Amino acid sequence: MKYNQFEKFMASIRAGKLCIGCCITFSDPAVTEIAAESGFDFCWIDGEHGEMDRNTAMMHMMALKGTDCAPFFRVPACDHTEIKKVIDFAPAGIIIPMIMNAEDAQYAVRACRYPLAGDRGCGMRRGNAYGTITTDAYFEQSLREPLVILQIEHIDAYRDLDRILALPGVDSIMVGPYDLSCSMGKPGQWDDPEICRVLDDLCRRSREAGKILGTYAECDFERWKARGVQYIGCVNDTGALMSGYRAMAESVRQGFHSGK
């Protein structure tokens, strides 16, 4: 594919580099451009929460064209139609939330791959660079692109992890720690022994199965490093804006009230 962020992201993973990303929820694609210019390796464009529609999703992906920042798109649900709406825009990865069991995982994989590996519908558009990539080359590329990224964020999915990891076509496991902790009745209790055990085990087994391991976390980076995470979403646009605004406001107040 002409838009080579997929290969750049994968080269970083193969080289053992930690890839870091920003979660995008605002509609303005300038936010994504800024994230790429800031040095992030990927942008997690979020269609599950917030205001993202189909056209806006494509604008965000177009904003990353020609950059080293890979576009990942999180669909609203594990649904064939929702995946079909955006996969032809050629994201480097499709993030499918709330995978609950192996049946969900298989459904997600098949929605992301053309027959005979799956049941994705043909509507190539941006994926084959509007016809400038040959059909044969495009279909060969589509066997590995986009990355199929499954979010494991519920205790029921963890209980079915062996069957999920055994499925062909699952490229990556993305841990959703907060939702997972909520499903265990312990929201955000990161030092709870049971939460730690489940997260440690989930990460270990995913790496042992040869899956690329990712998560979203804004703290405990040493702990996530020890778990073997290879890519991490570490901030979202709303949080970055809020922290930046608050830091500037506080800096100005302190400067004007320092007594100098």
C-alpha positions in Angstrom: 0.0 0.0 0.0 1.2 3.5 -0.7 0.3 4.7 2.8 3.1 2.8 4.6 2.3 3.5 8.2 1.4 -0.2 8.7 4.8 -1.3 7.7 6.5 1.4 9.8 4.5 0.4 12.8 5.2 -3.3 12.3 8.9 -2.6 11.8 9.0 -0.8 15.2 7.3 -3.8 16.8 9.7 -6.3 15.3 12.6 -4.1 16.4 11.4 -4.3 20.0 10.5 -0.6 20.1 7.6 0.5 22.4 5.1 2.3 20.2 3.1 5.0 21.9 -0.2 6.5 20.8 -2.9 9.1 21.4 -6.6 8.4 21.5 -8.5 10.8 19.2 -12.1 11.7 20.0 -12.5 15.3 18.7 -14.0 15.7 15.2 -11.4 18.1 13.9 -8.6 16.2 12.0 -6.1 18.9 13.0 -6.0 17.2 16.3 -4.7 14.1 14.6 -2.1 16.1 12.6 -0.9 17.6 15.9 -0.6 14.1 17.5 1.5 12.9 14.5 3.7 16.0 14.6 4.2 15.4 18.4 5.9 12.1 17.6 3.3 9.5 18.4 3.6 6.1 16.6 -0.1 5.6 16.2 -3.4 7.4 16.6 -6.3 5.5 18.1 -9.3 7.1 16.3 -12.2 6.3 18.5 -15.5 5.4 17.0 -16.8 3.7 20.1 -17.1 6.7 22.4 -17.7 10.3 21.4 -18.9 12.0 18.2 -17.0 10.2 15.4 -19.0 9.5 12.2 -17.9 7.8 9.1 -16.8 10.9 7.1 -14.9 12.3 10.1 -13.1 9.0 10.5 -11.8 9.2 7.0 -10.7 12.8 7.5 -8.6 11.7 10.5 -7.0 8.9 8.5 -6.3 11.2 5.6 -4.6 13.7 8.0 -2.1 11.0 8.8 -1.2 10.2 5.2 2.5 10.8 4.6 3.4 10.7 8.3 5.0 8.0 10.4 1.9 7.8 12.6 -0.3 4.7 12.0 -4.1 5.2 12.0 -6.0 2.7 14.1 -9.7 2.9 14.2 -11.9 1.6 17.0 -15.3 0.6 15.8 -18.4 1.0 18.0 -19.0 -2.7 18.4 -18.1 -6.2 17.2 -20.4 -5.8 14.2 -19.8 -6.6 10.5 -21.6 -3.5 9.3 -19.6 -1.2 11.6 -16.3 -2.7 10.5 -17.4 -2.5 6.8 -18.1 1.3 7.2 -14.5 2.2 7.9 -12.2 -0.7 6.8 -12.2 0.5 3.2 -10.6 3.8 4.4 -7.5 1.7 4.9 -6.6 2.0 8.6 -3.5 0.3 9.7 -5.5 -1.5 12.4 -9.1 -2.1 13.3 -9.8 -2.2 17.1 -12.8 -4.3 18.0 -14.1 -3.6 21.6 -15.8 -5.8 24.1 -14.8 -9.2 22.6 -16.5 -11.5 25.0 -15.6 -15.0 23.8 -14.0 -17.0 20.9 -17.2 -16.7 18.8 -16.9 -12.9 18.9 -13.3 -13.1 18.1 -13.9 -15.3 15.0 -16.7 -13.0 13.9 -14.4 -10.0 14.1 -11.6 -11.7 12.2 -13.9 -12.8 9.4 -15.3 -9.2 9.1 -11.8 -7.9 8.5 -10.7 -10.4 5.8 -11.9 -11.1 2.3 -13.0 -14.6 1.3 -11.9 -17.3 1.7 -10.3 -16.2 4.9 -13.4 -14.2 5.9 -16.5 -12.6 4.6 -15.5 -8.9 4.1 -17.3 -7.2 1.3 -15.5 -5.7 -1.7 -15.5 -1.9 -1.9 -11.9 -1.0 -2.3 -11.7 2.8 -2.8 -8.9 4.1 -0.6 -7.5 0.7 0.2 -6.2 0.2 -3.3 -5.2 3.8 -3.6 -8.3 4.5 -5.8 -7.3 1.9 -8.4 -3.6 2.7 -8.7 -2.7 -0.6 -6.9 -3.4 -3.7 -8.9 -6.1 -6.0 -7.7 -3.7 -8.9 -7.2 -1.4 -6.7 -5.1 -4.2 -5.3 -3.1 -5.7 -8.7 -2.3 -2.3 -10.0 -1.3 -1.8 -7.0 1.0 -5.3 -7.5 2.5 -4.3 -10.9 3.9 -2.2 -9.0 6.6 -3.7 -5.5 6.6 -5.3 -4.1 8.6 -4.2 -5.5 12.0 -7.1 -7.2 13.7 -6.9 -5.9 17.2 -9.2 -7.5 19.8 -10.0 -5.6 23.0 -10.1 -8.0 26.0 -11.9 -5.9 28.6 -14.2 -8.2 30.4 -13.7 -11.1 32.8 -15.8 -13.4 30.6 -13.3 -12.8 27.8 -10.4 -13.6 30.1 -12.1 -16.8 31.0 -12.2 -17.8 27.4 -8.8 -16.5 26.5 -7.3 -19.8 25.5 -9.9 -20.3 22.7 -9.5 -16.7 21.6 -5.7 -16.9 21.3 -5.9 -20.2 19.4 -7.9 -18.6 16.6 -6.0 -17.9 13.3 -6.1 -14.3 12.2 -6.0 -12.6 15.6 -3.1 -10.2 15.2 -3.2 -8.3 18.5 -4.7 -8.3 21.9 -5.4 -4.9 23.4 -6.1 -5.0 27.1 -8.8 -2.7 28.4 -7.8 -2.5 32.0 -10.5 -0.2 33.3 -13.5 -2.0 31.9 -11.9 -5.3 32.9 -11.6 -4.1 36.5 -15.2 -2.9 36.4 -16.4 -6.3 35.2 -14.7 -7.8 38.3 -16.4 -5.3 40.6 -13.2 -3.5 41.4 -13.0 -0.4 39.2 -9.6 1.1 39.0 -8.2 -0.9 41.9 -4.8 -1.5 40.3 -3.1 -2.7 43.4 -5.7 -5.3 44.1 -4.1 -8.8 44.0 -6.8 -10.3 41.9 -6.7 -7.5 39.4 -3.0 -7.7 39.2 -3.0 -11.5 38.8 -5.6 -11.3 35.9 -3.8 -8.5 34.1 -0.4 -10.2 34.5 -1.7 -13.6 33.3 -3.6 -12.1 30.4 -0.5 -10.3 29.1 1.8 -13.3 29.6 -0.5 -15.7 27.8 -1.1 -13.2 24.9 2.7 -12.8 24.4 3.3 -16.5 24.6 0.7 -17.0 21.9 2.6 -14.7 19.6 0.1 -11.9 19.7 1.1 -8.2 19.6 0.2 -6.9 23.0 -1.2 -3.4 23.6 -3.2 -1.5 26.1 -4.4 2.0 27.2 -2.9 3.3 30.4 -2.0 6.7 31.7 0.1 5.5 34.7 2.0 2.4 36.0 4.2 2.3 33.0 6.9 0.3 34.7 4.3 -2.3 35.5 3.0 -2.4 32.0 6.6 -2.7 30.7 7.1 -5.7 32.9 3.9 -7.3 31.4 5.5 -7.1 28.0 3.3 -4.4 26.4 4.5 -3.5 22.9 2.3 -0.5 22.2 0.4 1.7 24.6 -2.2 4.5 24.2 -1.1 6.9 27.0 -3.3 10.0 26.5 -6.5 11.1 24.9 -7.1 14.5 23.2 -9.5 15.7 25.8 -7.2 14.8 28.7 -4.2 16.4 27.0 -6.1 19.6 26.3 -7.4 19.8 29.9 -4.0 19.1 31.5 -2.3 21.6 29.2 -4.9 24.3 29.9 -4.8 23.7 33.6 -1.0 23.7 33.8 -0.9 27.0 31.9 -3.6 28.6 34.0 -1.8 27.6 37.2 1.6 28.8 35.9 0.2 32.2 35.1 -1.5 32.5 38.5 1.7 31.5 40.3 3.7 34.0 38.2 1.3 36.9 39.1 1.1 36.0 42.8 4.8 35.1 43.4 5.4 38.4 45.1 8.0 39.5 42.6 
